[in-house]
Amino acid sequence: MCPRPLPVTSLRVRQPAHQVSSEYIAKYNKATEIMRNLPPSDPRNFMQQANIHALYCDGPDGDKDGLGKYIQFVVHNSWLFFPFHRWYVYFYEKILGNLIGDPNFALPFWNWDHPDGMQIPDMYTDKLSALYDLNRSTVHQPPTTVDLDYHNGKAPKPRKDQVDDNYGVMYNNMVSGAKLPLLFFGSPYREGSKTSPGSIEKHPHNCVHNWTRGHGHLLLCRSRSHLFRMWNIWKTLDGPKRKDITDTDFLDTSFVFYDEKARLVRVKIRDCLDTKVLGYVYEEVDLLWLKERGTPHTTVGVPGNIPNVRNVERTNFPINLEGSAVTIVVPRLGKKARSKEEREEEEEVLVVEDISFDGILPVKFDVYVNEEYAPGPANSEFAGCFANVPHKHKHGGDHHHIHKVSLNLGITDLLDEIGADNDDFLRVTFVPKNSYPVTIGGIKLELLS
């Protein structure tokens, strides 16, 4: 197996999908058509590539260890999410370029964080094109504005309001709620440890998956190399802690792929930290969400977006969110009203423990601090959300699989924005966005450095 990519001689440029030329679209279509028509035995075949993705993202189907237990190695809800997908898209891109004899071919990225790109790119809507996917939702075709905070059954908002919400999602998950590596990337993936998704994976990644109908949109998924552009951008934002993880357990984790020559290749995370080393860069696009800090909700307008809220004590956990919102009073930790330097050194984190749900269901709930009207992600009180992309497992014919993960939400900036930094207690409200059963095992505040 080749240990790493060959030395780079020139850089490929990934462009926003809504700006590419007709000549580029024709080339991309041709490469995809060839990939679709490769023999099923060729690991570069379109569906074989999909199977590789499913193996790492959905878990193996029916594999057992010597004790009869099902073996699971899933990159979601942990720090493996970003590097696995960066490598996956890298090899997928190299295969397409090889099939059309163009080593400089680069995949486009769906620029859904910019208003001009906030709809499914037109190239994926042509039913006569190899880029078209029959499994993709037809409900949200252009010119429908993408909803980065989507949940099943959610009614569309006016364009301006949706763009504002999308900005709020991006600011929350790239800036205010992602100031530390483990908040942005997700929790360590180690035996016996609890997993927690990173900020971008849970929101907007999972919400956009559900907006376009789960994992059925393979090509659109791959055009979302945009997600891994977020990794590049995150490291350039203000803040002393916005750096790659240096833990050797992270850096030495490896994945196996087939390269453009159909050779089996093992690669390590440490070799994909810099996209220039991998031979590509992203075209620069204005980051209009970067200065879009949320505004505190004043309850002016129409309150009551949630039908009822029940108050529970921390001693009542575990609690079931099915059917109604829940508010819990949580005591603050240690010193409050910290200095700027202290806030940069330690992030106050709201930890939602042991979220239990059926993995085949599109569960989603939002989290607010000192706000029970659920105004949306454009408001400062919105701490984040938990959203699941349905994954089906076929273990012994049982399609149900109960997952248990935690959720870590950075709230230092949030508390400053809503004037609660000196409060002794916080009122945390969980707002379920559908009627699917979900249980929360506990809640606490931590200072994370």
MOQUIMO-V924175 format. One record per run of one state. SS is the DSSP state (hx for helix, st for strand, lp for the rest). FROM is the first residue (numbers start at 1). TO is the last residue. If there is no record, write none. Layout:
ss:SS from:FROM to:TO
ss:SS from:FROM to:TO
//
This chain:
ss:lp from:1 to:1
ss:st from:2 to:2
ss:lp from:3 to:11
ss:st from:12 to:14
ss:lp from:15 to:15
ss:st from:16 to:16
ss:hx from:17 to:19
ss:lp from:20 to:21
ss:hx from:22 to:37
ss:lp from:38 to:45
ss:hx from:46 to:57
ss:lp from:58 to:63
ss:st from:64 to:64
ss:lp from:65 to:69
ss:st from:70 to:70
ss:lp from:71 to:79
ss:hx from:80 to:99
ss:lp from:100 to:108
ss:st from:109 to:109
ss:lp from:110 to:114
ss:hx from:115 to:117
ss:lp from:118 to:121
ss:hx from:122 to:124
ss:lp from:125 to:158
ss:hx from:159 to:176
ss:lp from:177 to:180
ss:hx from:181 to:185
ss:st from:186 to:186
ss:lp from:187 to:195
ss:st from:196 to:197
ss:lp from:198 to:198
ss:hx from:199 to:211
ss:lp from:212 to:217
ss:hx from:218 to:223
ss:lp from:224 to:225
ss:hx from:226 to:234
ss:lp from:235 to:247
ss:hx from:248 to:251
ss:lp from:252 to:253
ss:st from:254 to:258
ss:lp from:259 to:263
ss:st from:264 to:268
ss:hx from:269 to:271
ss:lp from:272 to:274
ss:hx from:275 to:278
ss:lp from:279 to:279
ss:st from:280 to:282
ss:lp from:283 to:294
ss:st from:295 to:295
ss:lp from:296 to:308
ss:st from:309 to:312
ss:lp from:313 to:313
ss:hx from:314 to:316
ss:lp from:317 to:318
ss:st from:319 to:320
ss:lp from:321 to:324
ss:st from:325 to:331
ss:lp from:332 to:339
ss:hx from:340 to:345
ss:lp from:346 to:346
ss:st from:347 to:358
ss:lp from:359 to:363
ss:st from:364 to:369
ss:lp from:370 to:378
ss:st from:379 to:379
ss:lp from:380 to:381
ss:st from:382 to:387
ss:lp from:388 to:394
ss:st from:395 to:395
ss:lp from:396 to:397
ss:st from:398 to:398
ss:lp from:399 to:401
ss:st from:402 to:410
ss:lp from:411 to:411
ss:hx from:412 to:417
ss:lp from:418 to:424
ss:st from:425 to:432
ss:lp from:433 to:437
ss:st from:438 to:448
ss:lp from:449 to:449
//
